[in-house]
Amino acid sequence: MTRQFPLAGLLRVRALAEERAAGELAAARRAERAAAERARETRERLAGASMPDVADDLAFRASVASRATLAALLHEHDADVQVAQSRTEDRTGAWTAARREARAVERLEERHDATVRAEELHAEQVVLDEVGGRRAAREDA
């Protein structure tokens, strides 16, 4: 009968932590892409906003206000992108640490499995040697 890996519970906990960290990283990347898309759209709208051809004072003021609002909005979106990038970097670090911790226990499990297999093969070989020795002893008698 195979011996169970004594750190199986720890391995499950570490694997769950890694999965959670991977999910958080994926969410952070989605948020970063969404923030970058909002900033890109605002930048395009600002680039497309032109001053009116007519010298109407009201239209001129409205277009200046519109451009100023778009510029402020772009500044906010760029700040959101920076925050999202920072979160993504943090989540990447957390996922890397969780993966490293899980992998350390996985390597221990692999070593444990190899040791158990070697012990089982050795025990099997001892039985086969004993059977072969008995058979040879009966043939000599």
VMD Tcl script that builds the backbone (N, CA, C; Angstrom):
set m [mol new atoms 423]
animate dup $m
set s [atomselect $m all]
$s set {name element resname resid chain x y z} {
  {N N MET 1 A 0.851 -1.183 0.000}
  {CA C MET 1 A 0.000 0.000 0.000}
  {C C MET 1 A 0.892 1.240 0.000}
  {N N THR 2 A 0.557 2.196 -0.775}
  {CA C THR 2 A 1.341 3.411 -0.928}
  {C C THR 2 A 1.141 4.322 0.272}
  {N N ARG 3 A 2.252 4.894 0.731}
  {CA C ARG 3 A 2.161 5.864 1.825}
  {C C ARG 3 A 1.656 7.184 1.269}
  {N N GLN 4 A 0.774 7.805 2.017}
  {CA C GLN 4 A 0.228 9.097 1.592}
  {C C GLN 4 A 1.254 10.192 1.882}
  {N N PHE 5 A 1.273 11.186 1.025}
  {CA C PHE 5 A 2.176 12.328 1.191}
  {C C PHE 5 A 1.767 13.068 2.456}
  {N N PRO 6 A 2.681 13.194 3.419}
  {CA C PRO 6 A 2.304 13.793 4.702}
  {C C PRO 6 A 1.954 15.286 4.627}
  {N N LEU 7 A 2.381 15.974 3.588}
  {CA C LEU 7 A 2.090 17.401 3.463}
  {C C LEU 7 A 0.990 17.680 2.434}
  {N N ALA 8 A 0.122 16.678 2.204}
  {CA C ALA 8 A -0.935 16.833 1.194}
  {C C ALA 8 A -1.864 17.992 1.533}
  {N N GLY 9 A -2.181 18.160 2.796}
  {CA C GLY 9 A -3.053 19.274 3.199}
  {C C GLY 9 A -2.415 20.620 2.915}
  {N N LEU 10 A -1.141 20.738 3.230}
  {CA C LEU 10 A -0.414 21.982 2.947}
  {C C LEU 10 A -0.368 22.243 1.451}
  {N N LEU 11 A -0.165 21.184 0.678}
  {CA C LEU 11 A -0.132 21.340 -0.777}
  {C C LEU 11 A -1.475 21.852 -1.294}
  {N N ARG 12 A -2.584 21.341 -0.765}
  {CA C ARG 12 A -3.905 21.823 -1.197}
  {C C ARG 12 A -4.091 23.292 -0.827}
  {N N VAL 13 A -3.667 23.664 0.366}
  {CA C VAL 13 A -3.793 25.064 0.800}
  {C C VAL 13 A -2.966 25.969 -0.104}
  {N N ARG 14 A -1.744 25.554 -0.383}
  {CA C ARG 14 A -0.880 26.368 -1.245}
  {C C ARG 14 A -1.429 26.454 -2.663}
  {N N ALA 15 A -1.988 25.362 -3.162}
  {CA C ALA 15 A -2.572 25.379 -4.512}
  {C C ALA 15 A -3.773 26.321 -4.559}
  {N N LEU 16 A -4.585 26.305 -3.507}
  {CA C LEU 16 A -5.730 27.225 -3.455}
  {C C LEU 16 A -5.263 28.677 -3.389}
  {N N ALA 17 A -4.209 28.931 -2.624}
  {CA C ALA 17 A -3.662 30.291 -2.534}
  {C C ALA 17 A -3.144 30.733 -3.897}
  {N N GLU 18 A -2.513 29.816 -4.604}
  {CA C GLU 18 A -2.008 30.155 -5.943}
  {C C GLU 18 A -3.161 30.452 -6.901}
  {N N GLU 19 A -4.206 29.635 -6.848}
  {CA C GLU 19 A -5.366 29.864 -7.712}
  {C C GLU 19 A -6.025 31.209 -7.406}
  {N N ARG 20 A -6.154 31.523 -6.120}
  {CA C ARG 20 A -6.745 32.802 -5.736}
  {C C ARG 20 A -5.882 33.959 -6.253}
  {N N ALA 21 A -4.554 33.839 -6.086}
  {CA C ALA 21 A -3.644 34.888 -6.557}
  {C C ALA 21 A -3.714 35.024 -8.078}
  {N N ALA 22 A -3.841 33.904 -8.776}
  {CA C ALA 22 A -3.962 33.955 -10.235}
  {C C ALA 22 A -5.255 34.649 -10.648}
  {N N GLY 23 A -6.337 34.381 -9.929}
  {CA C GLY 23 A -7.607 35.052 -10.214}
  {C C GLY 23 A -7.530 36.545 -9.968}
  {N N GLU 24 A -6.881 36.918 -8.874}
  {CA C GLU 24 A -6.722 38.344 -8.575}
  {C C GLU 24 A -5.841 39.026 -9.617}
  {N N LEU 25 A -4.810 38.325 -10.087}
  {CA C LEU 25 A -3.950 38.882 -11.136}
  {C C LEU 25 A -4.740 39.067 -12.426}
  {N N ALA 26 A -5.549 38.087 -12.775}
  {CA C ALA 26 A -6.365 38.209 -13.990}
  {C C ALA 26 A -7.328 39.394 -13.886}
  {N N ALA 27 A -7.939 39.560 -12.717}
  {CA C ALA 27 A -8.855 40.694 -12.515}
  {C C ALA 27 A -8.104 42.020 -12.607}
  {N N ALA 28 A -6.898 42.073 -12.043}
  {CA C ALA 28 A -6.099 43.304 -12.112}
  {C C ALA 28 A -5.712 43.618 -13.552}
  {N N ARG 29 A -5.388 42.597 -14.314}
  {CA C ARG 29 A -5.041 42.828 -15.733}
  {C C ARG 29 A -6.244 43.321 -16.520}
  {N N ARG 30 A -7.428 42.755 -16.226}
  {CA C ARG 30 A -8.648 43.237 -16.905}
  {C C ARG 30 A -8.912 44.690 -16.547}
  {N N ALA 31 A -8.760 45.035 -15.278}
  {CA C ALA 31 A -8.977 46.416 -14.847}
  {C C ALA 31 A -7.968 47.355 -15.498}
  {N N GLU 32 A -6.739 46.899 -15.631}
  {CA C GLU 32 A -5.711 47.723 -16.283}
  {C C GLU 32 A -6.059 47.956 -17.749}
  {N N ARG 33 A -6.483 46.894 -18.439}
  {CA C ARG 33 A -6.868 47.057 -19.846}
  {C C ARG 33 A -8.054 48.002 -19.991}
  {N N ALA 34 A -9.035 47.885 -19.094}
  {CA C ALA 34 A -10.213 48.764 -19.157}
  {C C ALA 34 A -9.820 50.217 -18.911}
  {N N ALA 35 A -8.939 50.446 -17.940}
  {CA C ALA 35 A -8.486 51.824 -17.660}
  {C C ALA 35 A -7.718 52.381 -18.849}
  {N N ALA 36 A -6.868 51.568 -19.454}
  {CA C ALA 36 A -6.108 52.016 -20.625}
  {C C ALA 36 A -7.049 52.333 -21.789}
  {N N GLU 37 A -8.093 51.537 -21.941}
  {CA C GLU 37 A -9.061 51.778 -23.020}
  {C C GLU 37 A -9.814 53.081 -22.780}
  {N N ARG 38 A -10.220 53.334 -21.533}
  {CA C ARG 38 A -10.905 54.608 -21.234}
  {C C ARG 38 A -9.988 55.801 -21.517}
  {N N ALA 39 A -8.727 55.682 -21.144}
  {CA C ALA 39 A -7.774 56.769 -21.391}
  {C C ALA 39 A -7.580 56.977 -22.898}
  {N N ARG 40 A -7.503 55.877 -23.644}
  {CA C ARG 40 A -7.323 55.984 -25.099}
  {C C ARG 40 A -8.525 56.678 -25.745}
  {N N GLU 41 A -9.730 56.265 -25.323}
  {CA C GLU 41 A -10.942 56.879 -25.896}
  {C C GLU 41 A -11.003 58.370 -25.570}
  {N N THR 42 A -10.659 58.725 -24.341}
  {CA C THR 42 A -10.684 60.140 -23.949}
  {C C THR 42 A -9.632 60.926 -24.725}
  {N N ARG 43 A -8.467 60.351 -24.920}
  {CA C ARG 43 A -7.403 61.000 -25.690}
  {C C ARG 43 A -7.860 61.242 -27.132}
  {N N GLU 44 A -8.555 60.262 -27.709}
  {CA C GLU 44 A -9.061 60.419 -29.080}
  {C C GLU 44 A -10.131 61.516 -29.151}
  {N N ARG 45 A -11.014 61.541 -28.149}
  {CA C ARG 45 A -12.045 62.598 -28.144}
  {C C ARG 45 A -11.418 63.972 -28.004}
  {N N LEU 46 A -10.384 64.079 -27.164}
  {CA C LEU 46 A -9.707 65.363 -26.986}
  {C C LEU 46 A -9.013 65.779 -28.277}
  {N N ALA 47 A -8.391 64.819 -28.949}
  {CA C ALA 47 A -7.716 65.133 -30.209}
  {C C ALA 47 A -8.722 65.544 -31.281}
  {N N GLY 48 A -9.920 64.994 -31.214}
  {CA C GLY 48 A -10.943 65.313 -32.214}
  {C C GLY 48 A -11.732 66.574 -31.904}
  {N N ALA 49 A -11.579 67.105 -30.712}
  {CA C ALA 49 A -12.328 68.318 -30.344}
  {C C ALA 49 A -11.618 69.531 -30.937}
  {N N SER 50 A -12.314 70.223 -31.802}
  {CA C SER 50 A -11.700 71.389 -32.441}
  {C C SER 50 A -12.456 72.654 -32.051}
  {N N MET 51 A -11.807 73.729 -32.298}
  {CA C MET 51 A -12.414 75.024 -32.006}
  {C C MET 51 A -13.404 75.355 -33.139}
  {N N PRO 52 A -14.469 76.058 -32.807}
  {CA C PRO 52 A -15.475 76.368 -33.832}
  {C C PRO 52 A -14.919 77.358 -34.862}
  {N N ASP 53 A -15.407 77.208 -36.065}
  {CA C ASP 53 A -14.995 78.116 -37.135}
  {C C ASP 53 A -15.671 79.479 -36.994}
  {N N VAL 54 A -16.831 79.489 -36.409}
  {CA C VAL 54 A -17.594 80.718 -36.240}
  {C C VAL 54 A -17.045 81.460 -35.033}
  {N N ALA 55 A -17.008 82.770 -35.116}
  {CA C ALA 55 A -16.448 83.586 -34.039}
  {C C ALA 55 A -17.469 83.892 -32.954}
  {N N ASP 56 A -18.463 83.028 -32.799}
  {CA C ASP 56 A -19.492 83.214 -31.783}
  {C C ASP 56 A -18.869 83.007 -30.410}
  {N N ASP 57 A -19.057 83.978 -29.536}
  {CA C ASP 57 A -18.446 83.946 -28.209}
  {C C ASP 57 A -18.951 82.762 -27.395}
  {N N LEU 58 A -20.221 82.461 -27.458}
  {CA C LEU 58 A -20.801 81.363 -26.695}
  {C C LEU 58 A -20.258 80.020 -27.178}
  {N N ALA 59 A -20.178 79.834 -28.480}
  {CA C ALA 59 A -19.644 78.589 -29.036}
  {C C ALA 59 A -18.168 78.432 -28.670}
  {N N PHE 60 A -17.428 79.541 -28.713}
  {CA C PHE 60 A -16.012 79.496 -28.361}
  {C C PHE 60 A -15.847 79.070 -26.900}
  {N N ARG 61 A -16.612 79.671 -26.015}
  {CA C ARG 61 A -16.510 79.324 -24.585}
  {C C ARG 61 A -16.910 77.868 -24.333}
  {N N ALA 62 A -17.941 77.416 -25.041}
  {CA C ALA 62 A -18.394 76.035 -24.879}
  {C C ALA 62 A -17.305 75.061 -25.344}
  {N N SER 63 A -16.644 75.357 -26.441}
  {CA C SER 63 A -15.599 74.444 -26.928}
  {C C SER 63 A -14.383 74.484 -26.010}
  {N N VAL 64 A -14.037 75.634 -25.469}
  {CA C VAL 64 A -12.920 75.725 -24.515}
  {C C VAL 64 A -13.259 74.919 -23.260}
  {N N ALA 65 A -14.491 75.053 -22.787}
  {CA C ALA 65 A -14.908 74.302 -21.602}
  {C C ALA 65 A -14.905 72.803 -21.878}
  {N N SER 66 A -15.344 72.434 -23.060}
  {CA C SER 66 A -15.359 71.021 -23.440}
  {C C SER 66 A -13.946 70.451 -23.474}
  {N N ARG 67 A -13.030 71.191 -24.100}
  {CA C ARG 67 A -11.628 70.725 -24.173}
  {C C ARG 67 A -11.004 70.664 -22.781}
  {N N ALA 68 A -11.303 71.632 -21.948}
  {CA C ALA 68 A -10.754 71.637 -20.589}
  {C C ALA 68 A -11.284 70.434 -19.792}
  {N N THR 69 A -12.556 70.147 -19.974}
  {CA C THR 69 A -13.144 68.996 -19.295}
  {C C THR 69 A -12.523 67.700 -19.784}
  {N N LEU 70 A -12.361 67.584 -21.099}
  {CA C LEU 70 A -11.733 66.381 -21.651}
  {C C LEU 70 A -10.286 66.240 -21.177}
  {N N ALA 71 A -9.577 67.348 -21.084}
  {CA C ALA 71 A -8.191 67.300 -20.599}
  {C C ALA 71 A -8.136 66.848 -19.141}
  {N N ALA 72 A -9.050 67.353 -18.335}
  {CA C ALA 72 A -9.095 66.937 -16.927}
  {C C ALA 72 A -9.477 65.464 -16.813}
  {N N LEU 73 A -10.427 65.056 -17.635}
  {CA C LEU 73 A -10.840 63.657 -17.643}
  {C C LEU 73 A -9.691 62.754 -18.089}
  {N N LEU 74 A -8.951 63.187 -19.082}
  {CA C LEU 74 A -7.792 62.418 -19.544}
  {C C LEU 74 A -6.758 62.288 -18.431}
  {N N HIS 75 A -6.540 63.369 -17.718}
  {CA C HIS 75 A -5.598 63.333 -16.598}
  {C C HIS 75 A -6.054 62.297 -15.556}
  {N N GLU 76 A -7.344 62.264 -15.249}
  {CA C GLU 76 A -7.887 61.282 -14.306}
  {C C GLU 76 A -7.713 59.862 -14.826}
  {N N HIS 77 A -8.003 59.669 -16.102}
  {CA C HIS 77 A -7.880 58.323 -16.681}
  {C C HIS 77 A -6.420 57.870 -16.705}
  {N N ASP 78 A -5.516 58.777 -16.991}
  {CA C ASP 78 A -4.098 58.410 -16.958}
  {C C ASP 78 A -3.671 58.015 -15.545}
  {N N ALA 79 A -4.191 58.718 -14.550}
  {CA C ALA 79 A -3.903 58.360 -13.152}
  {C C ALA 79 A -4.493 56.987 -12.830}
  {N N ASP 80 A -5.695 56.718 -13.343}
  {CA C ASP 80 A -6.314 55.404 -13.135}
  {C C ASP 80 A -5.465 54.293 -13.758}
  {N N VAL 81 A -4.894 54.564 -14.923}
  {CA C VAL 81 A -4.029 53.576 -15.579}
  {C C VAL 81 A -2.806 53.296 -14.711}
  {N N GLN 82 A -2.221 54.339 -14.164}
  {CA C GLN 82 A -1.044 54.142 -13.308}
  {C C GLN 82 A -1.389 53.332 -12.066}
  {N N VAL 83 A -2.525 53.613 -11.456}
  {CA C VAL 83 A -2.964 52.842 -10.282}
  {C C VAL 83 A -3.203 51.386 -10.673}
  {N N ALA 84 A -3.861 51.177 -11.805}
  {CA C ALA 84 A -4.138 49.814 -12.267}
  {C C ALA 84 A -2.841 49.067 -12.573}
  {N N GLN 85 A -1.866 49.750 -13.165}
  {CA C GLN 85 A -0.572 49.104 -13.428}
  {C C GLN 85 A 0.120 48.730 -12.127}
  {N N SER 86 A 0.024 49.595 -11.144}
  {CA C SER 86 A 0.622 49.312 -9.843}
  {C C SER 86 A -0.037 48.094 -9.199}
  {N N ARG 87 A -1.363 48.029 -9.280}
  {CA C ARG 87 A -2.085 46.874 -8.737}
  {C C ARG 87 A -1.695 45.601 -9.470}
  {N N THR 88 A -1.556 45.685 -10.777}
  {CA C THR 88 A -1.163 44.517 -11.557}
  {C C THR 88 A 0.228 44.045 -11.139}
  {N N GLU 89 A 1.138 44.980 -10.939}
  {CA C GLU 89 A 2.479 44.607 -10.482}
  {C C GLU 89 A 2.421 43.940 -9.108}
  {N N ASP 90 A 1.610 44.492 -8.212}
  {CA C ASP 90 A 1.458 43.894 -6.882}
  {C C ASP 90 A 0.889 42.481 -6.979}
  {N N ARG 91 A -0.148 42.329 -7.788}
  {CA C ARG 91 A -0.783 41.013 -7.940}
  {C C ARG 91 A 0.155 40.020 -8.621}
  {N N THR 92 A 0.984 40.512 -9.533}
  {CA C THR 92 A 1.962 39.630 -10.169}
  {C C THR 92 A 2.957 39.127 -9.130}
  {N N GLY 93 A 3.399 40.018 -8.273}
  {CA C GLY 93 A 4.313 39.615 -7.202}
  {C C GLY 93 A 3.670 38.622 -6.256}
  {N N ALA 94 A 2.405 38.845 -5.913}
  {CA C ALA 94 A 1.694 37.924 -5.019}
  {C C ALA 94 A 1.520 36.560 -5.668}
  {N N TRP 95 A 1.181 36.550 -6.961}
  {CA C TRP 95 A 1.020 35.276 -7.661}
  {C C TRP 95 A 2.358 34.546 -7.751}
  {N N THR 96 A 3.430 35.272 -8.043}
  {CA C THR 96 A 4.752 34.655 -8.133}
  {C C THR 96 A 5.142 34.022 -6.801}
  {N N ALA 97 A 4.895 34.726 -5.721}
  {CA C ALA 97 A 5.225 34.176 -4.397}
  {C C ALA 97 A 4.367 32.949 -4.090}
  {N N ALA 98 A 3.078 33.013 -4.398}
  {CA C ALA 98 A 2.195 31.873 -4.152}
  {C C ALA 98 A 2.609 30.678 -5.004}
  {N N ARG 99 A 2.997 30.933 -6.247}
  {CA C ARG 99 A 3.427 29.848 -7.139}
  {C C ARG 99 A 4.716 29.219 -6.624}
  {N N ARG 100 A 5.633 30.051 -6.170}
  {CA C ARG 100 A 6.903 29.540 -5.640}
  {C C ARG 100 A 6.654 28.667 -4.405}
  {N N GLU 101 A 5.766 29.107 -3.520}
  {CA C GLU 101 A 5.466 28.333 -2.312}
  {C C GLU 101 A 4.782 27.013 -2.659}
  {N N ALA 102 A 3.854 27.045 -3.602}
  {CA C ALA 102 A 3.179 25.814 -4.017}
  {C C ALA 102 A 4.164 24.876 -4.697}
  {N N ARG 103 A 5.017 25.425 -5.520}
  {CA C ARG 103 A 5.983 24.588 -6.250}
  {C C ARG 103 A 6.969 23.918 -5.297}
  {N N ALA 104 A 7.332 24.602 -4.217}
  {CA C ALA 104 A 8.248 23.998 -3.239}
  {C C ALA 104 A 7.631 22.742 -2.637}
  {N N VAL 105 A 6.350 22.805 -2.289}
  {CA C VAL 105 A 5.686 21.634 -1.721}
  {C C VAL 105 A 5.465 20.569 -2.796}
  {N N GLU 106 A 5.199 21.000 -4.038}
  {CA C GLU 106 A 5.053 20.033 -5.136}
  {C C GLU 106 A 6.351 19.250 -5.339}
  {N N ARG 107 A 7.483 19.933 -5.241}
  {CA C ARG 107 A 8.772 19.228 -5.382}
  {C C ARG 107 A 8.963 18.221 -4.252}
  {N N LEU 108 A 8.547 18.598 -3.049}
  {CA C LEU 108 A 8.622 17.647 -1.933}
  {C C LEU 108 A 7.730 16.437 -2.203}
  {N N GLU 109 A 6.554 16.674 -2.757}
  {CA C GLU 109 A 5.657 15.568 -3.086}
  {C C GLU 109 A 6.286 14.670 -4.156}
  {N N GLU 110 A 6.910 15.278 -5.158}
  {CA C GLU 110 A 7.563 14.482 -6.200}
  {C C GLU 110 A 8.668 13.611 -5.604}
  {N N ARG 111 A 9.459 14.190 -4.697}
  {CA C ARG 111 A 10.510 13.402 -4.033}
  {C C ARG 111 A 9.903 12.285 -3.188}
  {N N HIS 112 A 8.827 12.608 -2.496}
  {CA C HIS 112 A 8.152 11.599 -1.677}
  {C C HIS 112 A 7.669 10.451 -2.563}
  {N N ASP 113 A 7.016 10.792 -3.675}
  {CA C ASP 113 A 6.514 9.765 -4.589}
  {C C ASP 113 A 7.648 8.909 -5.138}
  {N N ALA 114 A 8.762 9.529 -5.482}
  {CA C ALA 114 A 9.907 8.768 -5.994}
  {C C ALA 114 A 10.455 7.835 -4.915}
  {N N THR 115 A 10.524 8.295 -3.688}
  {CA C THR 115 A 11.010 7.469 -2.588}
  {C C THR 115 A 10.072 6.289 -2.346}
  {N N VAL 116 A 8.766 6.559 -2.346}
  {CA C VAL 116 A 7.785 5.489 -2.137}
  {C C VAL 116 A 7.875 4.470 -3.260}
  {N N ARG 117 A 7.998 4.940 -4.501}
  {CA C ARG 117 A 8.129 4.020 -5.637}
  {C C ARG 117 A 9.382 3.165 -5.504}
  {N N ALA 118 A 10.486 3.790 -5.096}
  {CA C ALA 118 A 11.735 3.038 -4.935}
  {C C ALA 118 A 11.592 1.995 -3.831}
  {N N GLU 119 A 10.936 2.362 -2.737}
  {CA C GLU 119 A 10.726 1.402 -1.641}
  {C C GLU 119 A 9.832 0.252 -2.086}
  {N N GLU 120 A 8.780 0.563 -2.847}
  {CA C GLU 120 A 7.888 -0.482 -3.342}
  {C C GLU 120 A 8.613 -1.412 -4.307}
  {N N LEU 121 A 9.427 -0.828 -5.190}
  {CA C LEU 121 A 10.196 -1.658 -6.123}
  {C C LEU 121 A 11.203 -2.532 -5.377}
  {N N HIS 122 A 11.824 -1.982 -4.356}
  {CA C HIS 122 A 12.778 -2.751 -3.560}
  {C C HIS 122 A 12.065 -3.907 -2.846}
  {N N ALA 123 A 10.894 -3.609 -2.250}
  {CA C ALA 123 A 10.137 -4.661 -1.566}
  {C C ALA 123 A 9.711 -5.743 -2.547}
  {N N GLU 124 A 9.292 -5.335 -3.731}
  {CA C GLU 124 A 8.907 -6.301 -4.755}
  {C C GLU 124 A 10.104 -7.153 -5.174}
  {N N GLN 125 A 11.250 -6.508 -5.305}
  {CA C GLN 125 A 12.451 -7.241 -5.696}
  {C C GLN 125 A 12.853 -8.253 -4.615}
  {N N VAL 126 A 12.703 -7.883 -3.348}
  {CA C VAL 126 A 13.009 -8.801 -2.245}
  {C C VAL 126 A 12.097 -10.023 -2.319}
  {N N VAL 127 A 10.802 -9.785 -2.573}
  {CA C VAL 127 A 9.861 -10.907 -2.688}
  {C C VAL 127 A 10.231 -11.781 -3.865}
  {N N LEU 128 A 10.537 -11.171 -5.005}
  {CA C LEU 128 A 10.916 -11.951 -6.189}
  {C C LEU 128 A 12.196 -12.744 -5.941}
  {N N ASP 129 A 13.162 -12.144 -5.265}
  {CA C ASP 129 A 14.395 -12.852 -4.949}
  {C C ASP 129 A 14.118 -14.035 -4.032}
  {N N GLU 130 A 13.232 -13.837 -3.074}
  {CA C GLU 130 A 12.903 -14.921 -2.147}
  {C C GLU 130 A 12.195 -16.053 -2.876}
  {N N VAL 131 A 11.242 -15.712 -3.748}
  {CA C VAL 131 A 10.533 -16.723 -4.538}
  {C C VAL 131 A 11.525 -17.460 -5.435}
  {N N GLY 132 A 12.406 -16.710 -6.063}
  {CA C GLY 132 A 13.413 -17.339 -6.927}
  {C C GLY 132 A 14.349 -18.228 -6.128}
  {N N GLY 133 A 14.720 -17.812 -4.944}
  {CA C GLY 133 A 15.595 -18.624 -4.095}
  {C C GLY 133 A 14.908 -19.898 -3.653}
  {N N ARG 134 A 13.648 -19.840 -3.317}
  {CA C ARG 134 A 12.907 -21.041 -2.918}
  {C C ARG 134 A 12.760 -21.994 -4.095}
  {N N ARG 135 A 12.483 -21.445 -5.257}
  {CA C ARG 135 A 12.329 -22.284 -6.440}
  {C C ARG 135 A 13.643 -22.990 -6.761}
  {N N ALA 136 A 14.738 -22.248 -6.669}
  {CA C ALA 136 A 16.044 -22.847 -6.943}
  {C C ALA 136 A 16.375 -23.918 -5.902}
  {N N ALA 137 A 15.967 -23.681 -4.643}
  {CA C ALA 137 A 16.244 -24.650 -3.570}
  {C C ALA 137 A 15.430 -25.913 -3.822}
  {N N ARG 138 A 14.186 -25.827 -4.307}
  {CA C ARG 138 A 13.363 -27.000 -4.581}
  {C C ARG 138 A 13.923 -27.774 -5.767}
  {N N GLU 139 A 14.437 -27.056 -6.754}
  {CA C GLU 139 A 14.977 -27.741 -7.928}
  {C C GLU 139 A 16.275 -28.468 -7.570}
  {N N ASP 140 A 17.044 -27.958 -6.646}
  {CA C ASP 140 A 18.301 -28.602 -6.235}
  {C C ASP 140 A 18.004 -29.813 -5.347}
  {N N ALA 141 A 16.895 -29.845 -4.692}
  {CA C ALA 141 A 16.614 -30.942 -3.774}
  {C C ALA 141 A 16.045 -32.150 -4.419}
}
mol reanalyze $m
mol bondsrecalc $m
mol representation Tube
mol addrep $m
